């Protein structure tokens, strides 16, 4: 009987929880929430955090090779921003009862994912422009709606992240615009970068809605406010116009305006490549993860020093209070 009552109580709590979601109330860390809601958030927020940190690698490699001091300073600031975004997001995930150590361990063991786009190499300076314009542009499309996500700490963190990502997108677009208006070689470099990063950027939004394991429930709980396909369509529509302005061509022969839908039709993504990359067999998967593991291990002394300092502070505070 008690077990039956427990189920009844849980069902009541779930109804109250969904009513709060439907009423656009924010869920806070101390509020009751279904375990699957918590797990869904941990998965999404930690994946988002991992993506920010892993995403520092391809751009960080170009800081010393940027063509001017001005570009170096901008890129350095951008990479620092991405590290900060990772910290905001890890902190938001920690409010759900998961430790940062557990999240990092899940990443290193392959149990956690990060954005597939960062498993592609940045071969030229134009690639840094393409990453800023397309990759950060795709991130903004997704993250603007996350400012209204149902979990309070995640939503508040996204407000600052979106402001900084808009700067990142503009600097990338400016690089591409400068190259597109430069020499023939520079223009070809910009077009080549667009050719290589266009389709992986579309893959960032994940599988089609009907094939997404988490999308429907995330939409019901308003963790996500728009579906994968809706976000991808929005990104395509805005990117086509941006490419036209700087005279570059989207590498999709099936791309055309659909007057009836009021959107661009576009070609089918290579889902075999998508699945291969997210399964760990992309061009740079092993390199990205191995680098993160090595740097994490090399930084252990910093974490130990911080822990020792905090321990001493607590001891002194306890002695002073005694």
C-alpha positions in Angstrom: 0.0 0.0 0.0 2.8 2.4 0.9 4.5 1.6 -2.4 1.3 2.4 -4.2 0.9 5.6 -2.2 4.4 6.5 -3.2 3.7 6.1 -6.8 0.5 8.2 -6.4 2.5 10.9 -4.7 5.2 10.9 -7.4 2.5 11.1 -10.1 1.1 14.1 -8.2 4.5 15.8 -8.0 5.0 15.2 -11.7 1.7 16.8 -12.6 2.6 19.8 -10.4 6.0 20.0 -12.0 4.6 19.9 -15.6 2.1 22.6 -14.6 5.0 24.8 -13.5 6.7 24.2 -16.8 3.6 25.0 -18.8 3.2 28.2 -16.8 6.7 29.2 -17.8 8.1 29.1 -14.2 11.8 28.5 -13.8 12.9 25.3 -12.0 15.6 26.0 -9.4 18.2 23.6 -7.9 16.2 23.0 -4.6 12.9 22.4 -6.3 11.5 18.9 -6.8 12.1 17.6 -10.3 11.7 14.2 -12.0 14.9 12.2 -12.1 14.8 11.9 -15.9 14.5 15.7 -16.1 17.7 16.0 -14.0 19.5 13.4 -16.0 18.4 15.0 -19.3 19.8 18.4 -18.0 23.1 16.9 -16.8 23.6 15.2 -20.2 22.8 18.4 -22.2 24.6 20.9 -20.0 27.7 18.8 -19.5 27.9 18.1 -23.3 27.5 21.9 -23.9 30.4 22.5 -21.4 32.6 19.9 -23.0 32.0 21.5 -26.4 33.1 24.9 -25.2 36.3 23.6 -23.7 37.2 21.2 -26.6 36.3 24.0 -29.0 39.2 26.0 -27.6 41.7 23.6 -29.3 41.4 24.3 -33.0 41.4 28.1 -32.5 44.0 28.1 -29.8 46.4 26.5 -32.3 46.1 29.6 -34.5 46.8 32.3 -31.9 50.5 32.4 -32.6 49.9 32.2 -36.4 47.2 34.9 -36.7 48.2 37.4 -39.4 48.3 40.6 -37.3 48.6 41.6 -33.7 45.1 42.8 -33.7 43.8 39.4 -34.9 45.9 37.7 -32.3 44.4 39.8 -29.5 40.8 39.1 -30.7 41.4 35.4 -31.1 43.1 35.2 -27.7 40.1 37.0 -26.1 37.7 34.6 -27.9 39.5 31.5 -26.7 39.5 32.8 -23.2 35.7 33.4 -23.5 35.1 29.8 -24.5 37.0 28.6 -21.4 34.8 30.8 -19.3 31.7 29.5 -20.9 32.8 26.0 -20.0 33.2 27.0 -16.4 29.7 28.7 -16.3 28.2 25.5 -17.7 30.0 23.1 -15.5 28.9 25.2 -12.5 25.3 25.0 -13.7 25.5 21.2 -14.1 26.9 20.9 -10.6 23.7 22.5 -9.1 22.1 19.2 -10.3 24.2 17.1 -7.9 26.9 15.9 -10.4 30.6 16.7 -9.7 32.9 18.3 -12.1 35.3 15.3 -11.7 32.5 12.9 -12.7 31.7 15.0 -15.8 35.4 15.2 -16.9 35.7 11.4 -16.3 32.7 10.8 -18.5 34.3 12.9 -21.2 37.6 11.1 -21.0 36.0 7.6 -20.9 33.9 8.3 -24.0 30.6 8.2 -22.1 29.9 11.9 -22.7 29.9 13.7 -26.1 30.8 17.1 -27.3 29.8 19.0 -30.5 30.9 16.9 -33.5 32.1 20.0 -35.4 35.3 20.2 -33.2 36.5 16.9 -34.6 37.4 18.6 -37.9 40.8 20.3 -38.4 41.4 24.0 -38.8 43.8 23.9 -41.7 44.0 27.6 -42.7 43.4 31.1 -41.3 40.1 31.1 -43.3 39.0 28.1 -41.2 39.2 30.3 -38.1 36.8 32.7 -39.9 34.5 29.9 -40.9 34.5 28.6 -37.3 33.5 32.0 -36.0 30.9 32.7 -38.7 29.3 29.3 -39.1 30.1 27.3 -35.9 29.5 30.2 -33.5 26.6 31.3 -35.7 25.0 27.9 -35.3 25.7 28.0 -31.6 23.9 31.3 -31.3 20.8 30.1 -33.2 20.6 27.2 -30.6 21.6 29.2 -27.6 19.3 32.2 -28.0 16.3 30.0 -27.3 18.2 28.4 -24.4 18.0 31.7 -22.6 14.4 30.7 -22.0 15.1 27.1 -21.0 13.1 25.9 -18.0 16.1 25.3 -15.7 17.0 28.6 -14.0 20.8 28.3 -13.6 21.2 27.1 -17.2 19.0 30.0 -18.6 20.8 32.7 -16.6 24.2 31.3 -17.7 23.1 31.4 -21.4 22.3 35.2 -21.2 26.0 36.1 -20.8 27.2 33.3 -23.1 25.0 34.5 -25.9 26.3 38.1 -25.7 29.9 36.9 -26.0 29.1 34.4 -28.8 27.6 37.2 -30.9 31.0 38.9 -30.7 32.7 35.6 -31.8 30.3 35.3 -34.7 31.0 38.8 -35.9 34.8 38.4 -35.7 34.6 35.2 -37.8 32.4 36.8 -40.4 34.7 39.8 -40.6 37.6 37.5 -41.3 35.7 35.8 -44.1 34.6 39.2 -45.5 38.1 40.5 -45.5 39.4 37.4 -47.3 36.6 37.3 -49.8 37.4 40.9 -50.7 41.1 40.2 -50.9 43.3 38.6 -53.5 42.2 35.7 -55.7 44.1 33.3 -53.4 42.5 34.7 -50.3 39.1 34.5 -51.8 39.7 30.9 -52.8 40.9 30.2 -49.3 37.6 31.6 -47.8 35.5 29.6 -50.2 37.4 26.4 -49.4 36.8 26.9 -45.7 33.1 27.5 -46.3 33.0 24.3 -48.5 34.5 22.2 -45.7 32.7 23.6 -42.7 29.2 24.1 -44.1 27.9 20.5 -43.8 29.5 19.8 -40.4 27.9 23.1 -39.2 24.5 21.7 -40.2 25.3 18.5 -38.3 25.7 20.5 -35.1 21.9 20.7 -34.7 21.8 16.9 -34.3 19.6 14.3 -36.1 16.2 14.9 -37.6 13.5 15.4 -34.9 11.9 12.0 -35.7 15.2 10.3 -35.0 16.3 12.2 -31.9 16.2 10.2 -28.7 15.8 13.2 -26.4 14.2 16.0 -28.4 10.5 15.3 -27.8 10.9 15.0 -24.0 13.2 18.0 -23.9 10.6 20.0 -25.7 7.8 18.9 -23.4 9.9 20.0 -20.4 11.0 23.2 -22.2 14.6 22.3 -21.8 14.7 22.9 -25.5 12.4 25.6 -26.9 12.8 24.7 -30.6 13.4 21.4 -32.4 16.6 20.3 -34.2 15.1 20.8 -37.6 13.5 24.2 -36.8 16.9 25.5 -35.6 18.8 24.1 -38.6 16.3 25.7 -40.9 16.7 29.1 -39.2 20.5 28.8 -39.5 20.4 27.9 -43.2 18.0 30.9 -43.9 20.3 33.4 -42.2 23.6 32.0 -43.5 22.6 32.0 -47.2 22.0 35.8 -47.0 25.2 36.4 -45.1 27.2 34.4 -47.8 25.6 36.4 -50.6 26.7 39.7 -49.0 30.4 38.8 -49.1 30.2 37.0 -52.4 30.7 33.4 -51.3 28.7 30.4 -52.4 27.0 27.9 -50.2 28.3 24.4 -51.3 24.8 22.9 -51.9 23.5 22.3 -55.4 20.0 21.6 -54.0 19.8 25.0 -52.2 16.9 27.1 -53.4 14.2 29.4 -52.1 10.8 27.8 -51.5 8.2 30.6 -51.8 5.4 28.4 -50.5 7.3 27.5 -47.3 9.0 30.9 -46.9 12.3 29.1 -46.3 15.3 27.7 -48.2 15.2 24.1 -49.3 18.6 22.4 -48.9 20.3 19.1 -49.6 20.4 16.1 -47.3 23.2 15.8 -44.7 25.6 12.9 -44.9 24.2 11.1 -41.9 26.7 8.3 -42.2 29.5 10.8 -41.7 27.6 12.4 -38.8 27.2 9.0 -37.0 30.8 8.1 -37.7 32.2 11.3 -36.2 30.0 11.3 -33.1 31.0 7.6 -32.6 34.7 8.7 -32.3 35.9 8.1 -35.8 36.2 11.7 -37.1 39.4 13.3 -38.5 40.4 14.7 -35.0 38.4 12.8 -32.4 41.4 11.0 -30.9 43.7 14.0 -31.1 41.1 16.3 -29.3 40.4 13.9 -26.5 44.1 12.9 -26.0 45.0 16.6 -25.7 42.3 17.3 -23.2 43.4 14.3 -21.1 47.0 15.3 -21.2 46.4 18.9 -20.2 44.0 17.9 -17.5 46.6 15.6 -16.0 49.3 18.2 -16.2 47.0 20.7 -14.4 46.4 18.4 -11.4 49.0 20.3 -9.3 46.9 23.5 -9.7 43.8 21.8 -8.5 45.7 20.3 -5.6 47.1 23.7 -4.6 43.7 25.3 -4.7 42.2 22.5 -2.6 45.1 22.8 -0.1 44.6 26.5 0.2 40.9 26.2 0.7 41.5 23.6 3.4 43.8 25.9 5.3 41.3 28.7 5.0 38.6 26.5 6.6 41.0 25.4 9.4 41.9 29.0 10.2 38.3 30.0 10.2 37.4 27.1 12.5 40.3 28.1 14.9 39.2 31.7 14.9 35.7 30.8 15.8 36.7 28.4 18.6 
